[in-house]
Amino acid sequence: MTQELKPDICIIGAGAAGRAAASAAAAFGVPVVLIKNGTLGHGGGMPAAALAVTAEHANIIRNAAHFGLKAARFGVDFTAVKAHVRDVANAVAPGAARQRLAGLGVRIIDGAARFLNARTVAAGDCTIAARRFVIATGSVPALPAIPGLADTPHLTSDTVFDLADCPRHLIVIGAGSTGLELAQTFRRLGAEVTVLEAATPLASDDPECAAIVLDALEREGISIHTGVAIAGMRRVLARVEIDIETPEGAQTIAGSHILVAAGRRPNVEALDLDAAGIRYEPHGIIVDRRLRSTNKRVYAIGDVTIGPKSTHIATFHAELVVRHALFRQHVGLDLHTIPTVTHTDPELAQVGYLEDEARAHTGAIRVLRSPYRENDRALLTEATDGHIKVITDRRGDILGATIVGAGAGEMIAAWTLAITQKLNIRAFAGLIVPYPAYGEVGKRAAMTYFMRGLTSNQVRRIIGWLRRLG
C-alpha cells in the first residue's frame, strides 16, 4: 500500500549536499524526508584524499635523504594501503550518519526517486508531496565517445579505488584536477603514469600557475601529452593499447590500466524531470542565483547543477537553499567567491577573478606576486616551488588570488574571506603572520602594492624633511 507523505522539505540524494541540507533543515524542527538510492557515503572524495595523503608520505620517505635521513628498505604495500584507505573512509561511518539524521527527525526512504508531476515524487512505497524539493543526486563519471572504450576494461574516479594492486602503467585520459591528482598519487605509489589531454591541462586555472604544477608532475616522471585526439583503444592480452593522434604524428601507447577522468555528468536520468517542468542540459540542471530550478518549488544543489563540482561547493549550496527555503532570506550564488583547489603537490588554489578576467571586468589592475623561494618555511621544508598571485584594482581592492605551492588550499580561505567581505590589500599588508609560516607569502605580496609609492621622489623628500626634524 502506498503511503503519502507531506513534509516541509523533501531532499533527493544522500551525498554530501543532501545530508548537509537534511541536517540543517531538521535542526530547525521542520519535517524532512531524505530519499537515498544507495549508501550514505562520501563517494570518491574521502578515499581519494586518503590515498593522496598516503602517497605524499611515500614521497616524503623517498626523499628523506634531502634532510640527512636514511630510509632503508622502503617499499609500498598496496594491500596495506588499501586497508588504510578503507579504514579512513569507514571512520566517517555511514551508519552513524544515518543514525544522526534519524535522531534529528529526518525520515529516510530507500529507493530511486521519480517525479510524478510538479508537486509530487514517488520513492519506494511512498509518494511525497512536499512544500519544497531539493535535488542533490550528484554526478557520475562522463565517458567520452572513444572508439573501443566500451569493450576495453577501464577505471573511473569512482572505481579506481577498487584496484587490488597498484597499476604497472596507468594511462589517464583527462588532465583536469581529478586526472592530475590521481596521476600523481599513483606515480608516488610506484606506477608508471601517462596522461592524455585533448586540449589544455588545468584549462580553467591561471596558465602561469598551472604551468608550475605541470612542470612538477613531469619532474616526478609523469608523461603528459596535450593536444591529443584518441583514435581508438583495445585490450591486447594483459595490456591495453590506445591509438592517439598528436601534433607530432600518430602514436600507440600501451599500459596496464586506463583511467577515464574526462569530467562528470549530472545524475538525472531516473528523475523524470520533464514531468515536473524542470529544465536541464547535459552539464546539469538549470538554476537561478537562489539555486531554484525552472519549477520554483524545486531547488537543485551540488554536482547535479551546472558549474564547478566539489564537496565544499555542494555543502555551501545546501546552506543557501535552507536559508532561502525556510527563512526567505535574500541569498545569491556568486561563483567568484567560491574557491577551487587542485590537490596536487604543489597545490593550486584560486578564488575571484583570474588576471585576464579581472582586466576585462575592471580595466586597469595591479598584479602582485611573492615567490615561495623567499619564504623561510618553504626553505625549511624544501617546498620552494610556486608563488602567490594577487589581483587588485587601482585602489587596492582585492579582485582575485591564485596560490600555487605548499599549503595553497589552506591559505586560500583567507583570500576568499577578503573577496567576500570586499577588503582592501591594506588588510593583508598589516597582517601579523606567525613565523615561520607559508602565510607570509601572502603578506609579502600585499606589501609590494605599496612599494611603488614608497620609492617615489615625493616620499624620499618627506623622509628627508622628517630626518632634519630629528
PyMOL commands that set and color helices and strands:
alter all, ss='L'
color gray80, all
select helices_A, chain A and resi 16-27+45-62+64-67+78-91+94-103+160-162+177-188+207-219+269-271+273-276+302-304+311-327+335-337+355-362+372-374+376-381+408-420+426-429+440-454+457-468
alter helices_A, ss='H'
color red, helices_A
select strands_A, chain A and resi 3-5+9-12+32-36+106-110+113-117+120-123+126-128+132-135+139-141+155-156+169-173+192-196+223-225+229-236+239-246+249-255+257-260+264-266+280-281+284-285+298-300+340-342+347-352+365-371+387-393+398-405
alter strands_A, ss='S'
color yellow, strands_A
deselect
rebuild
show_as cartoon
